Amino acid sequence: MRFKALAILFSELESTTKRLEMTDKLSLFFENIKRSNDFKELDKIIYLLQGQLVSNIKQFPKIGIAEKMIIEALALHSGIEKKKN
């Protein structure tokens, strides 16, 4: 699976507050996965949709870094400017 397809899904989900619309978008996304028979990264996709990186069983101890600090670090090391709100 291409990360671009997942990024588009997350963008579409973020742009709506309607629960039924989100369900439809997720349904279409998973139908496409089923059609392409590409299940090898499905577990990672599910974890990301839940806002996690790994399952609760494998989850590492929390390191206590604030969200803004993580954004700052990613912006600094990736070279991409962070959005100013």
Beta strands, then each sheet from edge to edge (+ up, - down):
end
